[in-house]
């Protein structure tokens, strides 16, 4: 991180794209919490996650970007929509989506954001990492997962198994007696 | 070929205890899937006990025959060093004992998905349904407990933390009686635990930003060499500390402990109070001493305050409790504070660190056995609706069942740290290290807190022996062989460690001698 950082002006193409994506992500995140329609909130979440994925792409983390698209844009949002659909939540405009605590929540969110931004800015103000294409491709990530991180990776699969067993224990209703 | 990935080097022999436990858990899941229902418990119990005993034997074999490794295993992910082996042995024995308790009586719910008080629940009870998935879940949790204190980088520590906690969240909600309380405990533990895990993860991310690595040794090097990014380091270390202190239940992160200990099935409470505490302390000491060792001038005052607060909160709030399990939970908080005294007692010299570490290790063994024994006694004092949880129900127990009351009184005296019990030598070892490390004021607070704590332990003893039993007092169930063995073993450990602690002290000392590998 001691490389000489080029100046911020004039901004390069990737920098402009990154900033625009950041604006899109921030704006859509605000819309997620302010919209009065549950389904719209889920759809704005797609935009927000998509913009984040774009940001990863600009930073040459292509594998992470596609995982973001697959897991968050694909699976998580679909799960949310299914949740809305199956629980018969109100689909149209509903007035009770606003909580009475919203000012307190906004305050906490702002304070958290302020702390995080301060920390990251003061930590990385002068840091500069050059973007080499291919750094974040599947191959380097795969080789580090299956070499350096192979043990935690396997432990994670154990964690998933335990979670599955637990979900079955808590939810199955057709467990019969010992007979 | 260009695209091949070099195979990682995994020291299977070193990791064998952990792998045996995880393997047995997975076999347990298969048993759950394929064995007929009436056979499952008959397969699970020996499988679980044998795997824990086997893992313990492998740990001993590793330490005795092959020596203590000096290098981290599995591509630097896991450090199987002296303290880790000692902690593994402790956790495995305590888990074995807890499993004996689990199999003892019917502590667990018949059908977890049934609404408490509903007809479905009645029916499940009537049919004698049972969740035999408990055994694999316990093994998963124990596997996580083994990985957590041996984790040599923060990512492994986080994964281990989750593997350890997730099954415990579930198991907390499976108590047979007082279902609503149990479910409340599980949800509370889950939400607060997830929150603290998030803190841990964020701290890891910030430390990665600071050091460029999540390896504890590399973070330690970076603390001395990287300048100008102190905000990242401090906030990262603080968040990591929050995550770890939550797991040991140190004040001000102790709020979950009484609720969870009260609501969880008592054998699971015993497992959490012993195994989880041991594992979390192992990890805490490793992270703070190895990873953030160069930062000790900054974290020591904070932990100093946390230790004082924890001892005082644990000891004072315990006085006001009327539920026996809540009282033991507050006592566990206070003991966490005493152990933190040992964490602070570091110094420049390696000998000082080794003596502090060996004090902590001995304390963990002593406290672990006593607490499992105490919870085992709690399972045996029954009312019509289950365990007699209210302290007033324990009045006059000494006249109805002198032996049991005597044993419980003995455990309470060990908690208080009376000489000739294991608790005394545990406290002595930790406080002595703290005094020689220059933390005398902290030791004074510790001794005062012990005196306050002794007050409520003695209060229970007085209640048991010097008040008249109620006419409809609780009955003492005849313990199953498992429960009797647990109580017997705990009494034995408490006596032996209190009268002749030298062998275990020596063992702890030689485990601590090499300190942590880096």
HADDOCK unambig.tbl for C-alpha pairs under 7 A between the chains (distance, minus, plus):
assign (segid A and resid 119 and name CA) (segid B and resid 231 and name CA) 6.04 0.50 0.50
assign (segid A and resid 119 and name CA) (segid B and resid 232 and name CA) 6.03 0.50 0.50
assign (segid A and resid 122 and name CA) (segid B and resid 229 and name CA) 7.00 0.50 0.50
assign (segid A and resid 122 and name CA) (segid B and resid 231 and name CA) 6.84 0.50 0.50
assign (segid A and resid 123 and name CA) (segid B and resid 229 and name CA) 4.83 0.50 0.50
assign (segid A and resid 123 and name CA) (segid B and resid 231 and name CA) 6.37 0.50 0.50
assign (segid A and resid 123 and name CA) (segid B and resid 232 and name CA) 5.64 0.50 0.50
assign (segid A and resid 143 and name CA) (segid B and resid 5 and name CA) 5.86 0.50 0.50
assign (segid A and resid 147 and name CA) (segid B and resid 7 and name CA) 6.44 0.50 0.50
assign (segid A and resid 147 and name CA) (segid B and resid 8 and name CA) 4.71 0.50 0.50
assign (segid A and resid 148 and name CA) (segid B and resid 75 and name CA) 5.49 0.50 0.50
assign (segid A and resid 151 and name CA) (segid B and resid 74 and name CA) 6.85 0.50 0.50
assign (segid A and resid 152 and name CA) (segid B and resid 156 and name CA) 5.35 0.50 0.50
assign (segid A and resid 152 and name CA) (segid B and resid 159 and name CA) 6.37 0.50 0.50
assign (segid A and resid 155 and name CA) (segid B and resid 159 and name CA) 6.88 0.50 0.50
assign (segid A and resid 156 and name CA) (segid B and resid 159 and name CA) 6.37 0.50 0.50
assign (segid A and resid 159 and name CA) (segid B and resid 163 and name CA) 5.06 0.50 0.50
assign (segid A and resid 162 and name CA) (segid B and resid 137 and name CA) 6.42 0.50 0.50
assign (segid A and resid 162 and name CA) (segid B and resid 140 and name CA) 6.75 0.50 0.50
assign (segid A and resid 162 and name CA) (segid B and resid 167 and name CA) 6.47 0.50 0.50
assign (segid A and resid 163 and name CA) (segid B and resid 166 and name CA) 6.96 0.50 0.50
assign (segid A and resid 166 and name CA) (segid B and resid 170 and name CA) 6.25 0.50 0.50
assign (segid A and resid 169 and name CA) (segid B and resid 112 and name CA) 6.59 0.50 0.50
assign (segid A and resid 170 and name CA) (segid B and resid 112 and name CA) 5.34 0.50 0.50
assign (segid A and resid 170 and name CA) (segid B and resid 113 and name CA) 5.19 0.50 0.50
assign (segid A and resid 171 and name CA) (segid B and resid 113 and name CA) 5.07 0.50 0.50
assign (segid A and resid 172 and name CA) (segid B and resid 113 and name CA) 6.26 0.50 0.50
assign (segid A and resid 173 and name CA) (segid B and resid 113 and name CA) 5.91 0.50 0.50
assign (segid A and resid 173 and name CA) (segid B and resid 114 and name CA) 6.99 0.50 0.50
assign (segid A and resid 175 and name CA) (segid B and resid 129 and name CA) 6.95 0.50 0.50
assign (segid A and resid 176 and name CA) (segid B and resid 129 and name CA) 5.81 0.50 0.50
assign (segid A and resid 177 and name CA) (segid B and resid 124 and name CA) 6.79 0.50 0.50
assign (segid A and resid 177 and name CA) (segid B and resid 127 and name CA) 4.61 0.50 0.50
assign (segid A and resid 177 and name CA) (segid B and resid 128 and name CA) 4.99 0.50 0.50
assign (segid A and resid 177 and name CA) (segid B and resid 129 and name CA) 3.90 0.50 0.50
assign (segid A and resid 178 and name CA) (segid B and resid 37 and name CA) 6.19 0.50 0.50
assign (segid A and resid 178 and name CA) (segid B and resid 38 and name CA) 5.44 0.50 0.50
assign (segid A and resid 178 and name CA) (segid B and resid 127 and name CA) 6.97 0.50 0.50
assign (segid A and resid 178 and name CA) (segid B and resid 128 and name CA) 5.96 0.50 0.50
assign (segid A and resid 178 and name CA) (segid B and resid 129 and name CA) 5.84 0.50 0.50
